């Protein structure tokens, strides 16, 4: 019996065993994440007065706690940290403020990833991966730009955009857009109900007004915190630590998330032949991290278990894997040292339903691409008017 069939048979029992939440464990995890977060922020900023090297060392430790904050937010979004949705909602909001991400909005987008994991026709990951056909249509300059924008060295910039800039920018831009729309509607018809104006407003920055309310609450609390912290510590002192720590944490988060699905020959189907269980076994990796990094990432490295069922809380992932590891022998293992290599797989081969690197693309398709170009040149020459 192959692994996929066996997994289908045992999934229900596996979930019954391990999709059990524990408020005590959840609270201890929350406490051991939030308290060190604030202490380390304080120490990192204050240590700037003593030694930049000391500040850098503390900031690196702080970065690891911010990653843990984000994974806690992630679990709250799946309602799998605490038992009740209310506790998950409250904790998720707090974690969202601490890492700069509106938890409710992020979780809605993340749910889509889970429902389409392995279906690269619908979801292309944080790198916005192109198919080989789309890549072939780019100019040489465009291909170089595409590759350069997905280099590992640019991860801190991506982290800055992901945790700090984009959540503020999209909220402010959308709010201004709505304000202008609202004023125009009222000027044209003052008696027009607010509910009707809201219903008519369209934006690409949020999908529902509930999302907007969560975006607003997150930003109001966070920006207020920025003002208070900057006034207490000093603008330069506070933001020098804040920007570096969150950018690095965001970078690590994006890299980890990417290599959990982008690796050599990773399963990447189209909608027509997508299979949930195949995606779990062949489209999700198992990162081989040191124990201390597994703690800071709340065992998200056991990503195959998480994608089998997002209802399983992080504190049950390892036990679940150990008991049912016979089901996951085929899951791709990636060592910490192998992450840079895995990060090269940035193209979706929609013909072989796998993720490939640019060098693999060149081996598979460059000859036919050159032949096509040569034929086009010959056709042009044949139709070129004689002088």
C-alpha positions as CSV (number, residue, x, y, z in Angstrom):
1,X,0.0,0.0,0.0
2,X,1.5,3.3,-1.0
3,X,2.0,6.2,1.4
4,X,-0.8,8.3,-0.1
5,X,-3.4,5.6,0.3
6,X,-2.2,4.8,3.8
7,X,-2.3,8.5,4.7
8,X,-5.9,8.8,3.6
9,X,-6.9,5.8,5.7
10,X,-5.1,7.1,8.8
11,X,-5.7,10.8,8.6
12,X,-8.9,10.8,10.7
13,X,-7.3,8.8,13.5
14,X,-4.2,11.0,13.4
15,X,-6.3,14.2,13.7
16,X,-8.3,12.7,16.6
17,X,-5.1,11.9,18.4
18,X,-3.4,15.3,18.0
19,X,-5.8,18.0,17.1
20,X,-6.3,18.6,20.8
21,X,-5.7,22.1,22.1
22,X,-4.5,23.0,25.6
23,X,-5.0,26.4,27.1
24,X,-2.2,25.9,29.7
25,X,0.3,25.1,27.1
26,X,-0.9,27.9,24.9
27,X,-0.7,30.5,27.7
28,X,2.8,29.4,28.7
29,X,3.9,29.7,25.1
30,X,2.3,33.1,24.8
31,X,4.0,34.3,28.1
32,X,7.4,32.9,27.1
33,X,7.2,34.7,23.8
34,X,5.7,38.1,24.7
35,X,7.7,38.8,27.9
36,X,11.2,38.2,26.4
37,X,10.1,40.2,23.4
38,X,9.6,43.4,25.5
39,X,12.6,42.7,27.7
40,X,14.9,42.2,24.7
41,X,13.6,45.3,22.9
42,X,14.4,47.4,26.0
43,X,17.8,45.9,26.5
44,X,18.7,46.2,22.8
45,X,17.8,49.9,22.7
46,X,19.4,50.7,26.0
47,X,22.6,48.8,25.1
48,X,23.2,51.3,22.2
49,X,24.5,53.6,24.9
50,X,27.1,51.1,25.9
51,X,28.2,49.0,22.9
52,X,26.9,48.7,19.3
53,X,28.2,45.1,19.3
54,X,26.2,44.3,22.4
55,X,23.1,45.9,20.9
56,X,23.6,43.8,17.7
57,X,23.9,40.6,19.7
58,X,20.7,41.3,21.7
59,X,18.9,42.3,18.5
60,X,19.8,39.0,16.9
61,X,18.2,37.2,19.8
62,X,15.2,39.5,19.6
63,X,14.9,38.6,15.9
64,X,14.4,35.0,16.9
65,X,11.6,35.9,19.3
66,X,9.9,38.0,16.6
67,X,9.8,34.9,14.4
68,X,8.2,33.0,17.3
69,X,5.7,35.9,17.7
70,X,4.8,35.4,14.0
71,X,4.3,31.7,14.3
72,X,2.1,32.2,17.3
73,X,0.0,34.6,15.2
74,X,-0.1,31.9,12.6
75,X,-1.5,29.3,15.0
76,X,-4.1,31.8,16.3
77,X,-5.2,32.3,12.8
78,X,-5.9,28.6,12.5
79,X,-7.7,28.7,15.9
80,X,-5.3,25.9,17.0
81,X,-3.3,27.6,19.8
82,X,-6.1,28.0,22.4
83,X,-9.3,26.0,22.7
84,X,-11.8,28.8,22.0
85,X,-11.9,31.1,19.1
86,X,-12.2,34.1,21.4
87,X,-8.8,33.5,23.1
88,X,-7.2,32.9,19.7
89,X,-8.6,36.1,18.4
90,X,-7.3,38.2,21.4
91,X,-3.9,36.5,21.4
92,X,-3.7,36.8,17.6
93,X,-4.4,40.5,17.7
94,X,-1.6,41.0,20.3
95,X,0.9,39.0,18.3
96,X,-0.2,40.9,15.2
97,X,0.7,44.2,16.8
98,X,4.0,42.9,18.0
99,X,5.1,41.8,14.5
100,X,3.3,44.5,12.6
101,X,0.9,42.2,10.7
102,X,-2.9,42.4,11.0
103,X,-3.6,38.9,12.1
104,X,-7.2,38.5,10.8
105,X,-6.4,39.8,7.4
106,X,-3.2,37.7,7.1
107,X,-5.0,34.6,8.2
108,X,-7.6,34.9,5.6
109,X,-5.0,35.0,2.9
110,X,-3.1,32.2,4.6
111,X,-6.2,30.0,4.6
112,X,-6.3,30.3,0.8
113,X,-2.7,28.9,0.7
114,X,-3.8,25.9,2.7
115,X,-6.8,25.2,0.6
116,X,-4.7,25.4,-2.6
117,X,-1.3,23.9,-1.4
118,X,0.4,22.3,-4.3
119,X,-2.0,23.9,-6.8
120,X,0.4,26.4,-8.4
121,X,-2.2,27.5,-10.9
122,X,-4.0,29.2,-8.0
123,X,-1.3,30.1,-5.6
124,X,2.4,31.0,-6.4
125,X,3.9,31.5,-2.9
126,X,5.6,34.6,-1.4
127,X,7.9,34.9,-4.4
128,X,5.1,35.2,-6.9
129,X,6.6,32.4,-9.0
130,X,6.1,32.5,-12.8
131,X,5.3,29.5,-14.9
132,X,8.0,28.5,-17.5
133,X,5.7,29.7,-20.2
134,X,5.4,33.1,-18.6
135,X,9.1,33.2,-18.0
136,X,9.8,32.4,-21.7
137,X,7.8,35.5,-22.7
138,X,10.1,37.8,-20.8
139,X,12.9,39.7,-22.4
140,X,16.5,38.8,-21.4
141,X,16.5,41.9,-19.2
142,X,13.2,40.8,-17.7
143,X,14.6,37.4,-17.0
144,X,17.6,38.8,-15.2
145,X,15.4,41.1,-13.2
146,X,13.1,38.3,-12.2
147,X,16.0,36.2,-11.0
148,X,17.7,39.1,-9.2
149,X,14.5,40.1,-7.3
150,X,14.4,36.6,-5.8
151,X,17.9,36.3,-4.6
152,X,18.4,35.3,-1.0
153,X,20.4,38.4,-0.2
154,X,17.3,40.6,-0.8
155,X,15.3,38.7,1.9
156,X,15.8,41.5,4.5
157,X,14.3,44.1,2.1
158,X,11.4,41.7,1.6
159,X,11.1,41.3,5.3
160,X,11.0,45.1,5.8
161,X,8.2,45.4,3.2
162,X,6.3,42.4,4.6
163,X,6.4,43.4,8.3
164,X,6.8,47.1,8.4
165,X,6.0,49.0,5.2
166,X,3.2,47.1,3.3
167,X,0.7,46.7,6.2
168,X,0.9,50.5,6.9
169,X,1.0,51.6,3.3
170,X,-2.0,49.5,2.0
171,X,-4.1,50.6,5.0
172,X,-3.3,54.3,4.6
173,X,-3.7,54.2,0.8
174,X,-7.0,52.3,1.0
175,X,-8.2,54.7,3.7
176,X,-7.4,57.7,1.6
177,X,-9.0,56.1,-1.4
178,X,-12.2,55.5,0.6
179,X,-12.2,59.0,2.1
180,X,-12.1,60.6,-1.3
181,X,-14.8,58.2,-2.6
182,X,-17.0,58.9,0.5
183,X,-16.7,62.7,0.1
184,X,-17.5,62.6,-3.6
185,X,-20.6,60.5,-3.0
186,X,-21.8,62.8,-0.2
187,X,-21.2,65.9,-2.4
188,X,-23.2,64.4,-5.2
189,X,-26.0,63.1,-2.9
190,X,-25.8,64.2,0.7
191,X,-28.7,62.0,1.8
192,X,-27.1,58.9,0.4
193,X,-26.8,56.3,3.3
194,X,-23.4,55.4,4.6
195,X,-24.2,51.7,4.2
196,X,-24.9,52.2,0.6
197,X,-21.7,54.1,0.0
198,X,-19.7,51.4,1.8
199,X,-21.4,48.7,-0.4
200,X,-20.5,50.6,-3.6
201,X,-16.8,51.2,-2.7
202,X,-14.3,48.8,-4.3
203,X,-10.7,48.4,-3.5
204,X,-7.9,45.9,-3.9
205,X,-6.6,46.5,-0.4
206,X,-9.1,44.5,1.6
207,X,-11.9,42.1,0.8
208,X,-14.4,42.9,3.5
209,X,-15.1,45.7,5.9
210,X,-14.3,43.3,8.7
211,X,-10.8,43.0,7.3
212,X,-10.5,46.8,7.2
213,X,-11.6,47.1,10.8
214,X,-8.9,44.7,11.8
215,X,-6.3,46.5,9.7
216,X,-7.3,49.8,11.3
217,X,-7.2,48.4,14.9
218,X,-3.8,46.9,14.2
219,X,-2.4,50.1,12.7
220,X,-3.8,52.4,15.3
221,X,-2.4,50.4,18.2
222,X,0.9,49.8,16.5
223,X,1.4,53.4,15.4
224,X,0.5,54.6,18.9
225,X,3.1,52.2,20.2
226,X,5.7,53.6,17.8
227,X,5.0,57.2,19.0
228,X,5.3,56.2,22.7
229,X,8.4,54.2,22.2
230,X,10.1,56.8,20.1
231,X,9.3,59.5,22.6
232,X,10.7,57.5,25.4
233,X,13.8,56.0,23.8
234,X,14.4,58.5,21.0
235,X,13.4,58.2,17.4
236,X,16.8,57.1,16.0
237,X,17.4,54.7,18.9
238,X,14.0,53.0,18.8
239,X,13.6,52.7,15.0
240,X,17.2,51.5,14.4
241,X,16.5,48.5,16.5
242,X,12.9,48.1,15.4
243,X,13.6,48.2,11.7
244,X,16.6,45.9,11.8
245,X,14.9,43.3,14.1
246,X,11.6,43.1,12.2
247,X,13.3,43.2,8.8
248,X,15.6,40.3,9.7
249,X,12.7,38.4,11.3
250,X,10.5,38.9,8.2
251,X,13.4,37.8,6.0
252,X,13.8,34.6,7.9
253,X,10.1,34.0,7.9
254,X,9.8,34.4,4.1
255,X,12.9,32.2,3.5
256,X,11.5,29.4,5.7
257,X,8.1,29.6,4.2
258,X,9.5,29.6,0.7
259,X,11.7,26.5,1.0
260,X,8.8,24.7,2.7
261,X,7.2,24.5,-0.8
262,X,9.9,25.6,-3.3
263,X,12.5,22.9,-3.6
264,X,13.8,20.6,-6.4
265,X,11.0,18.8,-8.1
266,X,8.4,19.9,-5.6
267,X,4.9,18.9,-6.5
268,X,3.3,21.7,-8.3
269,X,0.1,20.7,-10.1
270,X,-2.5,22.7,-12.1
271,X,-6.2,22.7,-11.0
272,X,-7.1,19.8,-13.2
273,X,-4.8,17.2,-11.6
274,X,-4.3,18.6,-8.1
275,X,-4.4,16.2,-5.2
276,X,-4.5,17.3,-1.5
277,X,-2.6,14.3,-0.2
278,X,0.1,14.3,-2.9
279,X,0.6,18.0,-2.1
280,X,1.2,17.1,1.6
281,X,3.7,14.4,0.9
282,X,5.5,15.7,-2.2
283,X,4.8,19.5,-2.2
284,X,5.8,20.2,1.4
285,X,9.2,19.9,3.0
286,X,10.4,18.8,6.4
287,X,13.1,21.3,7.5
288,X,15.9,19.7,9.6
289,X,16.5,22.5,12.1
290,X,18.5,22.5,15.3
291,X,16.3,22.0,18.4
292,X,16.7,25.6,19.5
293,X,15.5,26.9,16.1
294,X,12.6,24.5,16.3
295,X,11.6,26.2,19.6
296,X,11.9,29.7,18.1
297,X,9.8,28.6,15.1
298,X,7.3,26.7,17.2
299,X,8.1,23.5,15.2
300,X,6.7,24.9,12.0
301,X,9.5,22.9,10.3
302,X,7.2,19.9,10.7
303,X,5.2,21.5,7.9
304,X,4.0,18.3,6.3
305,X,2.0,17.6,9.5
306,X,0.7,21.1,9.6
307,X,-0.6,20.9,6.0
308,X,-2.1,17.5,6.6
309,X,-4.3,19.3,9.2
310,X,-4.0,22.9,10.3
311,X,-6.1,22.0,13.4
312,X,-3.1,20.4,15.0
313,X,-1.4,22.9,17.4
314,X,2.3,23.5,17.2
315,X,2.9,21.8,20.5
316,X,1.6,18.5,19.1
317,X,3.4,18.5,15.8
318,X,6.6,16.6,16.8
319,X,4.7,13.9,18.7
320,X,2.4,13.4,15.7
321,X,5.3,13.1,13.4
322,X,7.1,10.6,15.6
323,X,4.0,8.3,16.0
324,X,3.1,8.4,12.3
325,X,6.5,8.9,10.7
326,X,6.1,5.8,8.6
327,X,3.6,7.8,6.6
328,X,6.1,10.6,5.8
329,X,9.2,8.7,4.6
330,X,8.8,10.3,1.1
331,X,8.6,13.9,2.4
332,X,11.5,16.0,1.3
333,X,14.1,16.7,4.0
334,X,16.0,19.9,3.8
335,X,18.9,20.7,6.0
336,X,19.7,24.2,7.2
337,X,22.8,24.2,5.0
338,X,20.7,23.3,2.0
339,X,18.3,26.3,2.2
340,X,20.4,28.5,-0.2
341,X,20.2,25.8,-2.8
342,X,16.5,25.2,-2.3
343,X,16.0,28.9,-2.8
344,X,17.0,28.6,-6.4
345,X,13.8,26.8,-7.4
346,X,11.8,29.8,-8.5
347,X,10.0,28.6,-11.6
348,X,6.8,26.5,-12.0
349,X,7.1,24.0,-14.7
350,X,3.5,23.7,-15.7
351,X,4.3,20.9,-18.1
352,X,5.9,18.5,-15.7
353,X,4.0,19.8,-12.6
354,X,7.1,20.6,-10.5
355,X,9.2,23.5,-9.3
356,X,12.5,24.0,-11.1
357,X,15.5,26.3,-11.1
358,X,16.4,28.7,-13.9
359,X,19.4,26.4,-14.8
360,X,17.0,23.5,-15.2
361,X,14.8,25.7,-17.3
362,X,17.7,26.5,-19.6
363,X,18.5,22.8,-19.9
364,X,15.0,21.8,-20.7
365,X,13.6,24.7,-22.7
366,X,16.4,27.0,-23.9
367,X,17.1,25.0,-27.0
368,X,13.5,25.0,-28.2
369,X,13.3,28.7,-27.3
370,X,16.4,29.4,-29.4
371,X,15.0,27.3,-32.2
372,X,11.7,29.2,-32.1
373,X,13.6,32.5,-32.3
374,X,15.7,31.3,-35.2
375,X,12.5,30.2,-37.1
376,X,11.0,33.6,-36.4
377,X,14.1,35.3,-37.8
378,X,14.0,33.1,-40.9
379,X,10.3,34.0,-41.5
380,X,11.2,37.7,-41.2
381,X,14.0,37.3,-43.7
382,X,11.8,35.5,-46.2
383,X,9.2,38.2,-46.0
384,X,11.8,41.0,-46.1
385,X,11.2,43.0,-49.3
386,X,14.1,42.7,-51.8
387,X,16.0,45.9,-52.8
